[in-house]
Amino acid sequence: MAPGVSNEKKTDDGQSSKENFIHLCNPHLEKMKEDILYHFALGTSTHDFPALFGDVKFVCVGGSPSRMKAFITYIAEELGLGSPGCDYPNICAGTDRYAMYKVGPVLSVSHGMGIPSISIMLHELIKLLYHAKCSNITIIRIGTSGGIGLEPGSVVITRQSVDATFKPQFEQVILGKTVIRSTNLDEELAKELMQCSKEIGQFNTVIGNTMCTLDFYEGQGRLDGAICLYNEEEKLQYLKEAYDSGVRNIEMESSVFAAMCNLSGVKAAVVCVTLLNRLEGDQISSSHDVLVEYQQRPQKLVGYFIKKSLGKV
């Protein structure tokens, strides 16, 4: 992981502790009089970032705005912050691109679907945390995925995000040149989350690689898209090769998430529930109530982790 900017300070008992601040890989930002986070409808000349966000320690991101609002409501209750039935305003109400909610030290942000959408959000989120002078940040993506060789409802904590050829890398063309970045995630954080799942003891959880694809249909080997020029045997062979390489689930955001958090010196994890076993089919056929319960599992795991980190367990 790329190191963040660290400062050492003394605690009340005389012990030294490190504060890891966000590292921005962009020298041009220091020359700007104002930084407008356009897709958040926030800006450094119109908002006091340290006052609004300076106490943030945990950032949870996920695709759906409604899911991230549900998460902030859940974590507020778990941490004993706010009153039952309290409504949490969308900080990004000035735009319909993303939604953002905050309670105590927890920020909850939607990122939409796919690499382009989450990368735009992350650029502005990382700058927000930098301008707010946040330190010792943990960012966790919570979401849904297709499982490989796992029972539906299993939770996967990502060891590495791999591309569609099973390589642990994120490839992007910048100024006409191909740039490859590492997609490793924080190993100790993954272990901590796994231990939390064991303590909860409510659902199957594994640590494995996550394959990040560019689309939902052909890129994931589905047979039910508008276009499909391969057969079922070829599909199953590909998914079994993925399984043999260590892949346990498939989604569409983890590679750029891991790469950008690495470059910014941020401790990060990906926690996704599987909605189906792709070795057994392509369409998500579970009932609405079952899917809702599945989607709550990453929230429960990450919520428990946050409570434990804050000494509330």
Secondary structure, DSSP 8 states (H G I E B T S, - for coil): ----EEEEEE-TTS-EEEEEE---S-GGGGG-S--EEGGGTEETTTS-HHHHHTT--EEEEES-HHHHHHHHHHHHHHHT-S-TT-----TTTT-SS--EEEETTEEEEE--SSHHHHHHHHHHHHHHHHHTT-BS-EEEEEEEEEESSS-TT-EEEEEEEE-TTS-SEEEEEETTEEEEEE-B--HHHHHHHHHHHHHH-SS-EEEEEEEE-S-SSGGGT-SSSS---S-HHHHHHHHHHHHHTTEEEEESSHHHHHHHHHHTT-EEEEEEEEEEETTT-SS--S-HHHHHHHHHHHHHHHHHHHHHHTT--
